[in-house]
Amino acid sequence: MSFKPIIYDNKPLTLHKAIIQPDFNSKSVFVTDTWEYVEMWLKNEKKTESLYYWKQAKNFYYASKQLPKTSSPLTSYYCFLNATKALLTSKNIPYRELHGIKGETKSKKNVFLTSEFVTFQQNGILSELCKYIGETCNDEYNLSDLLYNLPYIHRAYNLTYKSSNELFIPISEPVFVKKDDSIKSWFCATIEDNKYINDKTLKILPKKFERDIGVKERYCLRMKDRFDWNEKASDQDKLEAITKYHKKVRTYLYNIYAPTRLWYIKCYYPNKKNSSNKIIERSSLTITFAIMHKLSEFVRYEPKILYKHLENKRHNWLLSEFIYTSLYQFVDEISSEITGKDFMLPGRAIRE
C-alpha cells in the first residue's frame, strides 16, 4: 500500500459521530449516562439557556421510559424538541418557536404507513436543525420511506417488508489516510461482509466512492474526493481541513448507538417512479425527529389511528422498534453534536 493512516494527537484520525464540529482533540468519552456529561459540559461552557432545555429534555426522556408505546411518542418528541433547542442555543442559532414540520394523513380508509405524511417546513426548530446540518427544507415524505432510511431499525424494516432492498452496508476500520511523501489524503474503510464483496456493490454505492484495487488483502473502499493534510501546517489549519472533509464524508456514513462502534455506508438505488422505497438524503437526526413528531400528533389528536398502526400485523413490530430504539439513538447523536465528543458505553455498562 502506498498510503498510511493520518496520526493526530498520537492516534489515527477516524470518524466521529458529530457531523458539524467533531472534537478531534478529544478521546472517546466512556460514560453510562450522556445526560449528566452534557449537563456538566454546558455548565462549564456557561450555556445557561441550553442547560435549561437539556434538563427539560432529560425529564421527558425518563418520562418516556415509563410510558406505554401508545403514549410515549408524545414525551419522546418533546425530549427531541428540547434537546434540539439545547443544540441550537449552544451554537447561538436563532429560531422561530415553531416545530418546523407538519403531518397529514392522506387516507383514513386503510392503515398504511404510506398514507402518513410529514412536510419539512422553512421555519422552526426542525428547519434550523436541517440548515445546521446542511439539509434542505420544504420536502414531503411518507412514514414508510422515512423509516426505510433509518439504519438503526433497517433490519426490522427489511423483515417487515421483505421485498425492500438492503440500504446500509456495514464497514470497519474507517480511517483517514495520506499518500506517502505527499499531502494528498482521503477517507477509506473496509467491507468485510462477503455478501457485498463483489462488482455489484460498486453499482449501488454513492458515486463519490470507489474500490481501491491497489489493496489486495481486503475489500478497501475509498472516497474519490481528496483533501490536503500538511504535517508542517499549524494545528488550526489541519483541523479546519479535516473538519470540512469529515462533514463531506459523513453525508454518506451512519452510526448506530451500540456497545461497539457500528458504522454503515448508505447505498443509492435509483429512485424509480413506481419504486416501493425512496432514498432520502438526510441524517438520522432529522428523520427521527420528523417521524416522532408525526407519532406524537397521533397521541395528541388521533390516538385511535396510532392504536390501529400498532395493532397492524404488518408493521406493528417496526413501529414498536422505532418508538423504543429512537430514544437512545437520538440522544446519543444530539449529545455528540452539542459537545463534539464521541460517546461510548463503558465495559461495566455492557455487562450490566
C-alpha positions as CSV (number, residue, x, y, z in Angstrom):
1,M,0.0,0.0,0.0
2,S,1.2,3.5,-0.8
3,F,-0.7,5.2,2.0
4,K,-0.8,5.2,5.8
5,P,-3.2,6.4,8.5
6,I,-3.0,10.0,9.5
7,I,-1.8,10.3,13.0
8,Y,-3.1,13.3,15.0
9,D,-2.6,13.8,18.8
10,N,-0.9,10.4,18.9
11,K,-3.9,8.5,17.5
12,P,-5.2,7.7,14.0
13,L,-7.8,10.1,12.6
14,T,-11.1,8.3,12.3
15,L,-14.8,9.0,12.0
16,H,-16.7,11.0,14.7
17,K,-20.4,10.8,15.5
18,A,-20.6,14.6,15.4
19,I,-21.3,15.8,11.8
20,I,-20.5,19.5,12.1
21,Q,-18.0,20.2,14.8
22,P,-16.2,17.0,15.8
23,D,-13.7,17.4,18.6
24,F,-10.6,15.7,17.1
25,N,-8.5,16.8,20.1
26,S,-10.6,14.7,22.5
27,K,-10.6,11.0,23.2
28,S,-13.8,9.0,23.2
29,V,-15.9,9.6,26.3
30,F,-16.9,6.3,28.1
31,V,-20.0,7.2,30.1
32,T,-23.2,5.3,31.1
33,D,-25.3,8.5,31.0
34,T,-24.7,11.2,28.4
35,W,-27.3,13.4,30.1
36,E,-25.0,14.1,33.1
37,Y,-22.0,14.6,30.9
38,V,-23.6,17.0,28.6
39,E,-25.1,18.9,31.5
40,M,-21.7,19.3,33.0
41,W,-20.3,20.4,29.7
42,L,-23.0,23.0,29.2
43,K,-22.3,24.3,32.7
44,N,-18.5,24.6,32.0
45,E,-19.2,26.4,28.7
46,K,-21.7,28.7,30.5
47,K,-24.5,27.8,28.2
48,T,-27.3,28.7,30.7
49,E,-30.2,28.7,28.2
50,S,-29.1,25.5,26.6
51,L,-28.8,23.9,30.0
52,Y,-32.4,24.7,30.7
53,Y,-33.6,23.0,27.5
54,W,-31.3,20.0,28.2
55,K,-32.7,19.4,31.6
56,Q,-36.2,19.6,30.2
57,A,-35.3,17.0,27.5
58,K,-33.9,14.7,30.2
59,N,-37.2,14.9,32.2
60,F,-39.2,14.0,29.1
61,Y,-36.7,11.2,28.3
62,Y,-37.2,9.5,31.7
63,A,-41.0,10.0,31.5
64,S,-41.0,8.3,28.1
65,K,-39.3,5.2,29.5
66,Q,-42.1,4.8,32.0
67,L,-45.0,5.2,29.5
68,P,-46.5,2.5,27.1
69,K,-45.8,2.9,23.4
70,T,-49.3,4.2,22.9
71,S,-48.4,7.3,24.9
72,S,-44.6,7.6,24.9
73,P,-44.2,9.2,21.4
74,L,-45.6,12.5,22.9
75,T,-43.0,12.8,25.6
76,S,-40.3,11.4,23.4
77,Y,-41.0,14.1,20.8
78,Y,-40.7,16.8,23.5
79,C,-37.5,15.2,24.6
80,F,-36.2,15.6,21.0
81,L,-37.6,19.1,20.6
82,N,-35.9,20.4,23.8
83,A,-32.6,18.6,23.1
84,T,-32.6,20.2,19.6
85,K,-33.2,23.6,21.3
86,A,-30.3,22.9,23.5
87,L,-28.1,22.3,20.4
88,L,-29.3,25.4,18.6
89,T,-28.9,27.7,21.5
90,S,-25.5,26.3,22.3
91,K,-24.4,27.2,18.8
92,N,-26.1,30.6,19.0
93,I,-28.5,29.8,16.2
94,P,-31.8,31.8,16.3
95,Y,-35.0,30.0,15.6
96,R,-38.8,30.7,15.5
97,E,-40.9,29.0,18.1
98,L,-42.4,26.7,15.6
99,H,-42.0,22.9,15.2
100,G,-40.8,23.3,11.6
101,I,-42.8,20.3,10.4
102,K,-46.4,19.3,9.8
103,G,-48.1,16.0,9.5
104,E,-51.0,14.8,7.4
105,T,-53.0,11.5,7.0
106,K,-54.0,11.3,3.3
107,S,-56.1,8.2,3.6
108,K,-58.0,7.0,6.7
109,K,-59.7,4.1,5.0
110,N,-56.6,1.8,5.3
111,V,-53.9,1.7,7.9
112,F,-50.8,2.1,5.7
113,L,-47.6,3.9,6.6
114,T,-47.5,5.2,3.0
115,S,-50.7,7.2,3.8
116,E,-49.0,9.1,6.6
117,F,-47.0,12.1,5.5
118,V,-44.8,14.8,7.0
119,T,-43.6,18.0,5.4
120,F,-40.3,19.7,6.4
121,Q,-41.1,23.5,6.6
122,Q,-38.9,26.5,6.1
123,N,-39.1,27.9,9.7
124,G,-39.0,26.4,13.1
125,I,-36.9,24.1,15.3
126,L,-36.5,21.2,12.8
127,S,-35.9,23.7,10.0
128,E,-32.9,25.2,11.8
129,L,-31.6,21.7,12.7
130,C,-31.8,20.9,8.9
131,K,-29.9,24.1,8.0
132,Y,-27.3,23.5,10.7
133,I,-26.5,20.0,9.3
134,G,-26.7,21.3,5.7
135,E,-30.1,19.8,4.6
136,T,-32.9,21.3,2.6
137,C,-36.5,22.1,3.8
138,N,-39.9,22.2,2.1
139,D,-39.8,18.4,1.4
140,E,-42.6,15.9,1.9
141,Y,-42.2,12.2,2.7
142,N,-44.4,9.3,3.9
143,L,-43.6,7.4,7.1
144,S,-42.7,4.2,5.2
145,D,-39.9,5.9,3.3
146,L,-38.6,7.7,6.4
147,L,-38.4,4.5,8.4
148,Y,-36.7,2.8,5.5
149,N,-33.9,5.3,5.6
150,L,-33.0,4.8,9.2
151,P,-30.0,2.5,9.8
152,Y,-30.8,1.6,13.4
153,I,-34.2,-0.1,12.5
154,H,-33.3,-1.1,9.0
155,R,-33.2,-4.8,9.8
156,A,-36.7,-4.5,11.3
157,Y,-37.8,-2.8,8.1
158,N,-36.4,-5.4,5.8
159,L,-38.0,-8.2,7.8
160,T,-41.3,-6.3,7.7
161,Y,-41.1,-5.5,4.0
162,K,-39.2,-8.4,2.6
163,S,-39.1,-7.0,-1.0
164,S,-37.2,-3.9,0.1
165,N,-33.5,-3.6,-0.8
166,E,-30.9,-3.5,2.0
167,L,-29.8,0.1,2.2
168,F,-26.9,0.0,4.6
169,I,-23.6,-1.8,4.2
170,P,-21.5,-2.4,7.4
171,I,-17.9,-1.0,7.2
172,S,-15.0,-1.4,9.5
173,E,-11.6,0.3,10.0
174,P,-12.9,3.7,9.0
175,V,-9.8,6.0,8.9
176,F,-8.4,9.0,7.1
177,V,-5.1,8.2,5.3
178,K,-2.5,10.1,3.3
179,K,-0.2,9.2,0.5
180,D,3.4,8.6,1.3
181,D,5.5,11.7,0.9
182,S,2.5,13.8,-0.1
183,I,-0.2,15.9,1.5
184,K,-2.9,14.3,-0.6
185,S,-5.3,12.5,1.8
186,W,-8.6,10.7,1.7
187,F,-11.1,8.5,3.7
188,C,-11.1,4.7,3.4
189,A,-12.8,1.8,5.1
190,T,-13.2,-2.0,4.8
191,I,-16.1,-4.0,3.7
192,E,-15.9,-7.4,5.4
193,D,-19.3,-9.0,4.8
194,N,-18.8,-11.5,1.9
195,K,-22.3,-10.7,0.6
196,Y,-21.0,-7.3,-0.5
197,I,-17.6,-8.2,-1.8
198,N,-18.4,-8.2,-5.5
199,D,-18.7,-6.0,-8.5
200,K,-22.4,-5.3,-7.9
201,T,-21.6,-3.4,-4.7
202,L,-19.9,-0.6,-6.7
203,K,-23.1,-0.1,-8.7
204,I,-25.1,0.8,-5.6
205,L,-22.5,2.7,-3.6
206,P,-22.5,6.5,-3.6
207,K,-20.8,7.8,-6.8
208,K,-18.2,9.5,-4.5
209,F,-16.8,6.2,-3.5
210,E,-14.7,3.5,-5.3
211,R,-12.8,0.4,-4.5
212,D,-9.1,0.7,-4.0
213,I,-7.8,-2.1,-6.3
214,G,-4.3,-1.4,-5.0
215,V,-5.2,-3.1,-1.7
216,K,-5.2,-6.8,-2.3
217,E,-5.6,-8.3,1.2
218,R,-9.1,-6.8,1.8
219,Y,-12.0,-5.0,0.1
220,C,-11.0,-1.4,0.6
221,L,-13.4,1.3,-0.1
222,R,-12.3,4.9,-0.5
223,M,-13.7,8.3,-1.2
224,K,-12.8,9.8,-4.5
225,D,-12.6,13.4,-3.2
226,R,-9.3,14.3,-1.6
227,F,-8.1,16.9,0.9
228,D,-4.7,18.2,1.9
229,W,-3.1,17.2,5.2
230,N,0.1,19.1,5.6
231,E,2.1,17.8,8.6
232,K,4.0,21.1,8.7
233,A,0.8,23.3,8.9
234,S,-0.5,24.7,12.1
235,D,-2.9,22.6,14.2
236,Q,-5.7,25.1,13.4
237,D,-5.1,24.7,9.6
238,K,-5.0,20.9,9.9
239,L,-8.2,20.8,12.0
240,E,-10.0,23.1,9.6
241,A,-9.1,20.8,6.7
242,I,-10.2,17.6,8.3
243,T,-13.4,19.1,9.8
244,K,-14.5,20.3,6.4
245,Y,-13.7,17.0,4.7
246,H,-15.2,15.0,7.6
247,K,-18.5,16.7,7.1
248,K,-18.5,15.7,3.4
249,V,-17.7,12.1,4.3
250,R,-20.4,11.9,7.0
251,T,-23.1,12.7,4.4
252,Y,-22.8,9.1,3.3
253,L,-22.0,7.3,6.6
254,Y,-24.2,6.4,9.5
255,N,-23.6,5.3,13.1
256,I,-25.7,3.1,15.3
257,Y,-25.8,3.5,19.0
258,A,-24.3,0.3,20.5
259,P,-21.7,-1.0,22.9
260,T,-19.3,-1.2,20.0
261,R,-18.6,1.1,17.1
262,L,-21.0,0.3,14.2
263,W,-20.6,2.3,11.0
264,Y,-22.5,1.9,7.8
265,I,-22.3,3.3,4.3
266,K,-25.7,4.1,2.6
267,C,-26.5,2.6,-0.8
268,Y,-28.1,4.6,-3.6
269,Y,-30.5,2.5,-5.6
270,P,-32.2,4.6,-8.4
271,N,-35.5,6.2,-7.2
272,K,-37.7,4.7,-9.9
273,K,-41.2,6.1,-10.5
274,N,-43.0,3.1,-9.2
275,S,-40.4,2.0,-6.7
276,S,-41.8,0.8,-3.3
277,N,-39.0,2.7,-1.4
278,K,-37.5,6.2,-1.8
279,I,-33.9,7.1,-0.9
280,I,-33.9,10.1,1.4
281,E,-30.7,12.1,1.7
282,R,-31.0,13.2,5.3
283,S,-29.3,12.4,8.6
284,S,-30.8,10.1,11.2
285,L,-31.3,13.1,13.4
286,T,-33.7,14.9,11.2
287,I,-35.5,11.8,10.0
288,T,-36.0,10.6,13.6
289,F,-37.3,14.0,14.7
290,A,-39.8,14.0,11.8
291,I,-41.2,10.5,12.4
292,M,-41.6,11.1,16.2
293,H,-43.4,14.4,15.5
294,K,-45.9,12.6,13.4
295,L,-46.4,9.8,16.0
296,S,-46.8,12.5,18.7
297,E,-49.6,14.1,16.7
298,F,-51.4,10.7,16.8
299,V,-51.1,10.7,20.6
300,R,-52.4,14.2,20.9
301,Y,-55.2,14.3,18.3
302,E,-55.9,10.9,16.9
303,P,-55.0,8.1,19.3
304,K,-57.3,5.7,17.6
305,I,-55.1,5.8,14.4
306,L,-52.0,5.2,16.5
307,Y,-53.6,2.2,18.1
308,K,-54.6,0.9,14.6
309,H,-51.0,1.2,13.4
310,L,-49.6,-0.5,16.5
311,E,-52.2,-3.3,16.1
312,N,-51.4,-3.8,12.4
313,K,-49.8,-7.2,11.9
314,R,-47.7,-5.9,9.0
315,H,-45.8,-3.1,10.7
316,N,-46.6,-3.1,14.5
317,W,-43.2,-4.5,15.3
318,L,-41.4,-2.0,13.1
319,L,-43.2,0.9,14.8
320,S,-42.5,-0.6,18.2
321,E,-38.8,-0.9,17.5
322,F,-38.7,2.7,16.3
323,I,-40.5,4.1,19.4
324,Y,-38.2,2.2,21.7
325,T,-34.8,2.5,19.9
326,S,-35.0,6.0,18.6
327,L,-35.0,7.4,22.1
328,Y,-31.4,6.2,22.7
329,Q,-30.2,6.8,19.2
330,F,-31.4,10.5,19.0
331,V,-30.0,11.4,22.4
332,D,-26.6,9.8,21.6
333,E,-26.4,11.7,18.3
334,I,-27.5,15.1,19.6
335,S,-25.1,14.8,22.6
336,S,-22.3,14.4,20.2
337,E,-23.4,17.4,18.1
338,I,-23.6,19.6,21.2
339,T,-20.3,18.7,22.6
340,G,-18.3,17.4,19.6
341,K,-17.4,14.3,21.7
342,D,-17.7,10.6,20.8
343,F,-19.6,8.7,23.4
344,M,-19.2,5.0,24.2
345,L,-20.6,2.7,26.8
346,P,-18.0,1.5,29.3
347,G,-17.4,-2.2,29.8
348,R,-19.3,-2.3,33.1
349,A,-22.4,-0.9,31.4
350,I,-22.3,-3.6,28.8
351,R,-22.0,-6.3,31.4
352,E,-24.9,-4.8,33.4
